[in-house]
């Protein structure tokens, strides 16, 4: 993984929407993340790009030996080869022309030393000095990193075609890790959605996660974390195995795309403040453990690596240059992640035209935290997708739900010996039958039916948009799901890559209106909404009430701190003025919602 020239990265988006983003933006030095959850989708995308770039291709059948890992390895190596070719093509282009070579340097952030050198080069008169500068600039052109993402808890056990169980090393997460580890990539793997001890243990089998003789790590570890404690605990678990965390990637629990893993009412500004104050503790705690591990295996930890900087980055809801500047300058973040806005950049993401237009037209009320995920985790969504229409239509038939052709999200054993998916026809039919047999008040049955039938086949639907966009399948009978963060409501059309990058770096006219609320204000509203939902679903047990009180207290403290932030000087176009009125209104809402707990709490007591 190269030293990033850009101060932002493009995070993973669904299973398909960033599946080929490194091919699209990597030639301009921009790093991005591919999901490797769906190896069957990966194989179809590999076939497409192998044909497009005239690369060798031999299909790896679904049930071939170690097929999941082999498909992932083959695709990642294909992406790397395409990016290598594209970089070579761009490096060979002439300077002083309107081409991708000039675009490479013009997209760099204003403060970039490489951009400054390029500007100086353009002003240099022809001669040996300019030729020497041209060579230095060309040699300095590095691609963006081809990073990958694994949701560590999506780790089902797998079976042969005949239904026989495979050993633990063939579980979904381990096979995906193996597929990445065996690839030729020099990049990073992003672990999200919690901690998987067995997976962390399995990493020790692959030398690329450790430092080589030169002190370099070929495959770096990035942990997506919700708070400092999570970073500290997971980092220690890895350090005891000699594994180093290259980057802690903080994400807003709710103000993000995809699955939303809410914190216990801890707002992002409070989390950033804690990281700013304590980040030095991370390396101080981990390094002795890492050294001890190297000693235990008879190796010396390279001193050249001892002073390496552990990166801390942030993503989730950032929508304007001023907010990005606050992340980097006020909180010391090394980079920021920008995801959802890139769904409206055809040069960057793989989204079908109909869904992209749906996003461009989406208003704030169209973007919501849904219950469609079979994982039972809140899922950021937009109204009117092909997936929503298909799921509703299926619910009116005698076979609701999906045939479950991929089964990555199976988890339920209520009716079967093997786990099945909550979005499957098998589960929904059995659950509806049980509901009819159990009976109950009509209004409760209606509500319970809705909870069952809302679950969507994300395995298929999140990948369909990419397949349609690349012309691999037709839109008919291939419903598309997408998972944008609410921030996308303020981006109202498609954009060029240059427009979006200039927006991120504060160059030219802003792509969002001045009245767009600050990302901190938006997160406050989302957490009060979420608290209201928690209260409405609460059984009011002592344990639940204690949790809700803690959640409320954390939220109250977070709002107080947001007012302190709002009193500071704003960065360029940063709408800090939107925070105080938001806090005032949401505090009243929070108080009103919490008051509903009082009578029940007294009864419980």
C-alpha positions in Angstrom: 0.0 0.0 0.0 1.5 3.3 -1.0 1.8 6.5 1.0 -1.5 8.2 0.1 -1.2 11.5 -1.8 -4.9 12.2 -1.2 -6.4 13.2 2.2 -9.6 11.1 1.6 -10.5 7.5 0.7 -13.6 6.0 -0.8 -15.0 3.4 1.7 -16.8 0.2 0.7 -20.3 0.6 -0.6 -22.6 -2.5 -0.6 -21.4 -5.6 -2.2 -21.3 -4.2 -5.7 -21.2 -0.4 -5.8 -17.5 -0.2 -5.2 -16.6 -3.6 -6.6 -14.6 -2.0 -9.4 -13.9 1.4 -7.9 -10.1 0.8 -7.8 -10.1 0.3 -11.5 -12.0 3.6 -12.0 -10.2 5.9 -9.5 -7.0 4.0 -8.6 -5.2 5.4 -11.7 -5.6 8.9 -10.2 -4.0 7.9 -6.9 -7.3 7.6 -5.0 -7.6 4.6 -2.6 -10.9 2.7 -2.3 -12.4 -0.4 -0.8 -13.9 -3.5 -2.4 -16.3 -5.8 -0.6 -15.3 -9.4 -0.9 -18.4 -10.9 0.9 -20.0 -12.0 -2.4 -17.4 -14.2 -4.2 -20.1 -15.3 -6.8 -20.6 -11.6 -7.8 -16.8 -11.1 -7.8 -16.5 -14.0 -10.3 -19.0 -12.5 -12.7 -17.3 -9.1 -12.5 -13.9 -10.8 -13.2 -15.3 -12.5 -16.3 -16.5 -9.1 -17.6 -13.2 -7.3 -17.0 -11.1 -10.2 -18.3 -12.9 -10.0 -21.6 -12.8 -6.2 -21.7 -9.0 -6.1 -21.1 -8.2 -9.3 -23.0 -6.9 -11.1 -19.9 -6.9 -14.9 -19.5 -10.0 -16.2 -17.8 -11.0 -19.7 -16.6 -14.2 -20.0 -14.6 -13.9 -21.2 -11.0 -17.1 -23.2 -10.5 -19.2 -22.6 -7.3 -18.4 -25.9 -5.6 -14.8 -26.3 -6.8 -12.3 -27.0 -4.1 -11.6 -23.8 -2.1 -13.6 -22.0 -4.7 -14.5 -19.0 -2.6 -10.9 -18.1 -1.8 -9.7 -18.8 -5.3 -12.4 -16.6 -6.8 -11.5 -13.7 -4.5 -7.8 -14.1 -5.2 -8.3 -14.3 -9.0 -10.5 -11.1 -9.0 -8.1 -9.1 -6.8 -5.2 -10.1 -9.0 -7.2 -9.1 -12.1 -8.0 -5.7 -10.6 -4.3 -5.2 -9.8 -3.2 -6.1 -13.3 -5.8 -3.7 -14.9 -4.7 -0.9 -12.5 -1.0 -1.6 -13.4 -1.8 -1.3 -17.1 -3.8 1.9 -16.6 -1.1 3.5 -14.6 1.5 2.6 -17.2 -0.7 4.1 -19.9 -1.1 7.3 -18.0 2.5 7.6 -17.1 3.4 7.4 -20.8 1.1 10.3 -21.7 2.7 13.6 -22.5 2.7 16.6 -20.2 1.1 20.0 -21.2 -2.0 18.3 -22.7 -5.6 17.9 -21.4 -5.3 14.2 -20.6 -5.4 11.8 -17.7 -1.8 12.6 -16.8 -2.6 16.3 -16.1 -5.8 15.2 -14.4 -3.8 13.0 -12.0 -1.8 16.0 -10.7 -4.7 18.5 -10.9 -6.9 16.3 -8.6 -4.3 16.3 -5.8 -5.0 18.4 -2.7 -3.8 22.0 -2.8 -1.3 21.4 0.0 0.3 18.3 -1.7 4.1 18.7 -2.3 3.7 16.7 -5.5 1.0 19.2 -6.8 3.3 22.1 -5.9 6.2 20.5 -7.8 3.8 19.9 -10.8 2.8 23.6 -10.7 6.5 24.6 -10.6 7.2 22.2 -13.5 4.5 23.9 -15.7 6.1 27.3 -15.1 9.6 26.0 -16.0 11.1 26.9 -19.4 12.0 24.0 -21.7 15.4 22.4 -21.1 17.3 19.8 -19.1 15.9 21.0 -15.8 12.3 20.6 -17.0 13.0 17.2 -18.5 14.5 16.1 -15.2 11.4 17.4 -13.4 9.1 15.6 -15.8 10.9 12.3 -15.1 10.6 12.8 -11.3 7.0 13.6 -11.5 6.2 10.6 -13.7 8.1 8.3 -11.4 6.2 9.7 -8.4 2.8 8.8 -9.9 1.5 6.0 -7.7 -1.9 4.2 -7.9 -4.5 4.3 -5.2 -4.6 1.3 -2.9 -6.8 -1.6 -3.7 -8.2 -2.3 -0.2 -10.8 -4.9 0.7 -13.5 -5.2 3.3 -14.8 -8.2 5.4 -17.8 -8.0 7.7 -16.2 -10.3 10.3 -19.5 -11.5 11.8 -20.8 -12.7 8.4 -19.0 -16.0 8.8 -21.4 -18.9 8.1 -20.1 -22.5 7.9 -20.2 -23.9 4.4 -21.2 -27.2 2.8 -20.3 -29.3 -0.2 -22.7 -29.6 -3.1 -23.9 -32.8 -1.5 -24.7 -31.0 1.7 -21.8 -32.2 3.8 -20.2 -29.7 6.2 -16.8 -28.3 5.3 -14.1 -27.7 8.0 -13.9 -24.4 9.8 -11.2 -22.9 7.6 -13.8 -22.9 4.8 -16.1 -20.6 6.7 -17.1 -17.5 4.8 -14.9 -15.0 6.6 -11.8 -17.3 6.7 -12.1 -18.2 3.1 -12.4 -14.5 2.1 -9.4 -13.7 4.3 -7.5 -16.5 2.6 -8.5 -15.2 -0.8 -7.1 -11.8 0.1 -3.9 -13.1 1.8 -3.1 -15.3 -1.3 -3.5 -12.4 -3.7 -0.6 -10.3 -5.0 -2.0 -7.1 -3.5 0.1 -4.8 -1.4 -2.8 -3.0 0.3 -5.0 -3.2 3.4 -7.9 -5.3 4.6 -10.7 -3.5 6.5 -12.4 -5.5 9.3 -15.9 -4.2 10.1 -18.9 -5.2 12.2 -17.2 -6.2 15.4 -14.5 -8.8 16.4 -14.1 -12.4 15.4 -11.5 -14.1 17.6 -11.2 -17.2 15.4 -10.6 -15.0 12.3 -7.9 -13.0 14.1 -6.3 -16.3 15.1 -6.4 -17.5 11.5 -4.6 -14.4 10.3 -1.4 -15.6 12.0 -1.1 -18.3 9.3 -0.2 -15.7 6.6 3.2 -14.0 6.7 2.1 -11.0 4.6 0.4 -9.6 7.7 3.7 -9.5 9.5 6.8 -7.4 8.8 9.3 -8.8 6.3 13.2 -8.6 6.4 13.0 -5.0 5.2 10.5 -4.0 8.0 7.6 -3.7 5.6 4.1 -5.2 5.9 2.6 -6.2 2.6 -1.0 -6.6 3.8 -2.0 -4.1 6.4 -4.8 -4.3 8.9 -7.5 -1.6 9.2 -10.1 -1.9 12.0 -13.4 -0.1 11.6 -14.3 0.9 15.1 -17.2 2.6 16.9 -15.3 4.0 19.9 -11.9 4.2 21.6 -12.6 1.2 23.8 -13.3 -1.0 20.8 -10.0 0.2 19.2 -8.1 -0.5 22.4 -9.5 -4.0 23.0 -9.2 -5.2 19.4 -5.8 -3.7 19.0 -4.5 -5.6 22.1 -6.0 -8.9 20.8 -4.0 -8.5 17.6 -0.9 -7.2 19.2 -0.6 -10.3 21.4 -0.3 -12.2 18.1 2.3 -9.8 16.7 -0.2 -8.2 14.4 -0.2 -4.4 14.0 -3.1 -2.2 13.3 -2.1 0.2 10.5 -5.3 2.3 10.8 -8.3 2.7 13.1 -11.2 3.8 11.0 -13.9 5.6 13.1 -17.4 5.6 11.6 -20.5 7.3 12.8 -22.8 4.7 14.2 -25.9 5.9 12.3 -24.9 8.8 10.0 -23.4 6.4 7.4 -24.4 4.1 4.6 -25.1 0.4 4.7 -25.6 -1.4 8.0 -25.8 1.0 11.0 -24.1 -0.2 14.2 -25.4 2.4 16.7 -23.3 3.4 19.7 -24.8 3.6 23.1 -25.8 7.2 22.5 -22.2 8.3 22.1 -22.1 11.0 19.4 -19.2 11.2 16.9 -17.8 14.5 18.2 -17.4 12.9 21.7 -15.7 9.9 20.2 -13.3 12.0 18.1 -12.4 14.1 21.2 -11.5 10.9 23.1 -9.4 9.6 20.2 -7.6 13.0 20.0 -6.8 12.8 23.7 -5.9 9.2 24.0 -4.6 8.0 20.6 -1.0 7.9 21.9 -2.1 5.3 24.4 -2.8 2.9 21.5 0.8 2.4 20.3 2.2 2.7 23.8 0.1 -0.3 24.8 0.5 -2.4 21.7 4.2 -2.1 20.9 5.6 -4.0 23.9 3.2 -6.9 23.1 4.2 -6.9 19.4 7.9 -6.9 20.4 7.4 -9.7 22.8 5.7 -11.8 20.1 8.6 -11.3 17.7 11.0 -12.3 20.5 8.9 -15.4 21.2 9.4 -16.7 17.6 13.1 -15.9 17.6 12.9 -12.7 15.5 13.9 -9.1 16.2 11.4 -6.4 15.6 12.8 -3.9 13.1 13.7 -0.7 14.8 13.0 1.2 11.6 9.3 0.4 12.1 9.1 1.4 15.8 8.3 5.1 15.0 5.7 4.5 12.3 2.5 6.5 12.7 -0.7 4.6 13.5 -3.3 6.2 11.4 -6.7 7.3 12.7 -9.3 8.2 10.1 -13.0 9.0 10.2 -16.1 8.6 7.9 -19.8 8.9 8.0 -21.9 11.9 7.0 -19.0 14.2 5.9 -20.5 16.4 3.1 -18.4 19.5 2.7 -14.8 20.7 2.8 -15.2 22.6 6.1 -16.4 19.4 7.9 -13.5 17.5 6.5 -11.1 20.2 7.6 -12.5 20.0 11.2 -11.9 16.3 11.2 -8.3 16.7 10.1 -7.3 19.9 11.9 -9.4 20.0 15.0 -9.3 16.3 15.8 -6.1 15.2 14.1 -7.6 12.7 11.8 -5.1 11.6 9.1 -7.8 11.1 6.4 -11.5 11.2 5.9 -13.8 8.8 4.2 -16.3 9.9 1.6 -18.8 7.2 0.4 -22.4 8.1 -0.5 -21.7 11.2 -2.5 -19.6 9.1 -4.9 -22.7 7.0 -5.7 -23.6 10.0 -7.9 -20.2 9.9 -9.7 -20.3 7.4 -12.6 -16.5 7.6 -13.0 -16.1 6.2 -9.5 -18.9 3.7 -8.7 -20.8 0.9 -10.3 -24.5 1.9 -10.1 -27.3 1.3 -12.6 -28.8 4.4 -14.2 -32.3 4.0 -12.7 -30.9 3.7 -9.1 -28.5 6.6 -9.6 -31.4 8.8 -10.8 -33.4 7.7 -7.8 -30.5 8.9 -5.5 -30.2 12.2 -7.4 -33.9 12.8 -6.8 -34.0 11.6 -3.2 -35.1 14.1 -0.5 -34.4 13.9 3.2 -37.7 12.1 3.9 -36.8 9.4 1.3 -33.7 8.3 3.2 -34.4 6.3 6.3 -33.0 3.6 8.7 -34.8 0.5 7.7 -35.4 -3.0 9.0 -34.9 -4.8 5.7 -31.6 -6.6 6.6 -31.8 -10.3 7.4 -29.0 -9.7 9.9 -31.5 -7.8 12.1 -29.2 -4.7 12.1 -30.6 -1.3 11.0 -29.9 -0.7 7.4 -29.7 2.7 5.7 -32.0 2.8 2.7 -33.8 4.9 0.2 -37.5 4.6 -0.7 -38.5 3.4 -4.2 -35.8 1.0 -5.1 -36.3 -2.0 -7.3 -35.6 -4.2 -4.3 -38.4 -2.6 -2.3 -40.9 -3.0 -5.1 -39.9 -6.6 -5.6 -40.1 -7.5 -1.9 -43.5 -5.9 -1.6 -44.8 -7.8 -4.7 -43.5 -11.1 -3.3 -45.3 -10.4 0.0 -48.6 -10.5 -1.8 -48.0 -14.0 -3.3 -48.2 -17.4 -1.7 -44.4 -17.6 -1.8 -43.1 -14.4 -0.1 -39.4 -13.9 0.3 -36.5 -15.0 -1.8 -35.3 -18.4 -3.0 -32.0 -17.5 -1.2 -29.6 -18.4 -4.0 -26.5 -17.3 -2.2 -27.1 -17.7 1.5 -24.4 -15.4 2.9 -26.7 -14.0 5.6 -28.2 -17.2 6.9 -28.5 -17.2 10.7 -31.8 -18.6 11.9 -32.4 -22.1 13.2 -36.0 -21.7 14.5 -37.4 -24.2 12.0 -34.4 -26.0 10.5 -31.3 -27.8 11.6 -29.1 -25.7 9.2 -29.4 -21.9 9.6 -31.6 -20.2 7.0 -32.1 -16.5 6.1 -34.9 -14.3 7.4 -35.5 -13.1 3.9 -36.0 -16.6 2.5 -39.3 -18.1 1.3 -38.5 -21.1 3.6 -38.3 -19.0 6.7 -41.1 -16.6 6.0 -43.6 -19.3 5.1 -42.8 -21.2 8.3 -42.9 -18.1 10.4 -46.2 -16.9 8.9 -47.8 -20.3 9.5 -46.6 -20.3 13.1 -48.1 -16.8 13.5 -51.5 -17.9 12.2 -51.4 -20.9 14.6 -50.5 -18.8 17.6 -53.1 -16.1 16.9 -53.5 -12.9 18.9 -55.0 -9.5 18.5 -55.5 -8.5 14.8 -53.5 -5.3 15.0 -50.5 -7.2 16.6 -50.7 -9.9 13.9 -50.6 -7.3 11.2 -47.6 -5.7 12.7 -45.8 -9.0 13.2 -46.5 -10.0 9.6 -45.0 -6.7 8.4 -41.8 -7.4 10.4 -41.5 -10.8 8.7 -42.2 -9.7 5.2 -40.0 -6.6 5.1 -36.8 -8.6 5.1 -35.0 -8.3 1.7 -32.6 -10.5 -0.2 -29.6 -8.2 0.2 -27.2 -10.9 -1.1 -28.7 -10.7 -4.6 -30.1 -7.2 -4.7 -27.0 -5.3 -3.6 -25.0 -6.8 -6.4 -27.6 -6.4 -9.2 -27.0 -2.7 -9.7 -23.4 -3.4 -10.6 -24.3 -6.2 -13.0 -26.8 -4.0 -14.7 -24.4 -1.1 -14.9 -21.8 -3.3 -16.6 -24.3 -4.8 -19.0 -24.0 -8.3 -17.6 -27.7 -8.6 -16.8 -30.8 -6.7 -17.9 -32.8 -4.6 -15.3 -35.8 -7.0 -15.8 -36.1 -9.5 -12.9 -32.9 -8.2 -11.3 -34.1 -5.9 -8.5 -31.6 -3.4 -7.2 -30.9 -2.5 -3.6 -28.7 0.4 -2.5 -27.6 1.6 0.9 -26.7 5.4 0.9 -26.2 7.5 4.0 -28.7 10.3 4.6 -26.0 12.8 3.5 -26.8 12.1 -0.1 -30.1 14.0 0.1 -28.0 17.2 -0.4 -26.4 16.0 -3.6 -28.9 16.4 -6.4 -27.4 15.3 -9.7 -24.6 13.2 -11.2 -21.1 14.7 -11.0 -17.7 14.2 -12.6 -14.8 12.8 -10.6 -13.1 16.2 -10.9 -16.2 18.0 -9.5 -16.5 15.7 -6.5 -12.8 15.8 -5.7 -12.7 19.6 -6.0 -15.7 19.8 -3.7 -13.9 17.6 -1.1 -10.9 19.9 -1.3 -12.9 23.2 -1.2 -12.0 24.2 -4.7 -14.7 26.1 -6.7 -18.4 26.4 -5.9 -19.8 24.0 -3.3 -22.0 21.1 -4.6 -24.3 21.4 -1.6 -26.4 24.4 -0.5 -25.3 26.6 2.4 -28.4 25.6 4.5 -27.3 21.9 4.6 -27.2 21.1 8.4 -23.8 20.3 9.9 -23.0 16.6 10.0 -23.0 16.7 13.8 -26.5 18.2 13.8 -27.8 15.5 11.5 -26.3 12.8 13.7 -28.0 14.2 16.8 -31.4 14.0 15.0 -30.7 10.4 14.0 -29.8 9.3 17.5 -32.9 10.9 19.0 -35.0 9.1 16.4 -33.2 5.9 17.2 -33.7 6.4 21.0 -37.5 6.9 20.3 -37.6 3.6 18.5 -35.7 1.9 21.3 -38.2 3.2 23.8 -41.2 2.2 21.8 -39.8 -1.4 21.5 -38.7 -1.7 25.1 -40.2 -4.2 27.4 -39.3 -1.9 30.3 -37.3 -4.5 32.2 -34.8 -3.1 34.8 -32.0 -4.0 32.5 -33.5 -2.3 29.5 -34.4 0.8 31.6 -30.8 1.0 32.8 -29.5 0.8 29.3 -32.0 3.5 28.0 -30.9 5.8 30.9 -27.3 5.4 30.0 -28.1 6.0 26.3 -30.0 9.2 27.2 -27.2 10.4 29.4 -24.6 9.8 26.7 -26.7 11.6 24.2 -27.2 14.6 26.6 -23.5 14.9 27.2 -22.8 14.6 23.5 -25.2 17.5 22.8 -23.5 19.6 25.4 -20.2 19.0 23.7 -21.7 19.8 20.3 -22.6 23.3 21.6 -18.9 23.8 22.6 -17.9 22.9 19.0 -20.6 25.2 17.6 -19.0 28.1 19.6 -15.7 27.7 17.8 -14.7 29.5 14.6 -16.1 27.6 11.5 -14.0 26.3 8.7 -14.9 27.3 5.2 -18.6 26.7 4.4 -19.0 24.8 7.7 -22.5 25.3 9.0 -21.8 25.4 12.7 -24.8 27.7 13.1 -27.2 24.8 12.5 -26.0 23.0 15.6 -27.4 25.2 18.5 -31.1 25.2 17.3 -30.8 21.5 16.5 -29.6 20.8 20.1 -32.4 22.9 21.6 -35.1 21.1 19.6 -33.7 17.6 20.1 -33.2 18.1 23.8 -36.8 18.8 24.2 -37.7 15.7 22.1 -35.3 13.6 24.1 -36.8 14.8 27.4 -40.4 14.1 26.1 -39.5 10.6 24.9 -37.7 9.7 28.1 -40.7 10.9 30.2 -42.6 8.0 28.8 -40.4 5.7 30.7 -41.1 7.2 34.1 -44.5 5.6 35.0 -43.3 2.2 33.8 -40.1 2.5 35.7 -41.9 3.2 38.9 -44.1 0.1 38.4 -41.0 -2.0 37.8 -39.3 -0.6 40.9 
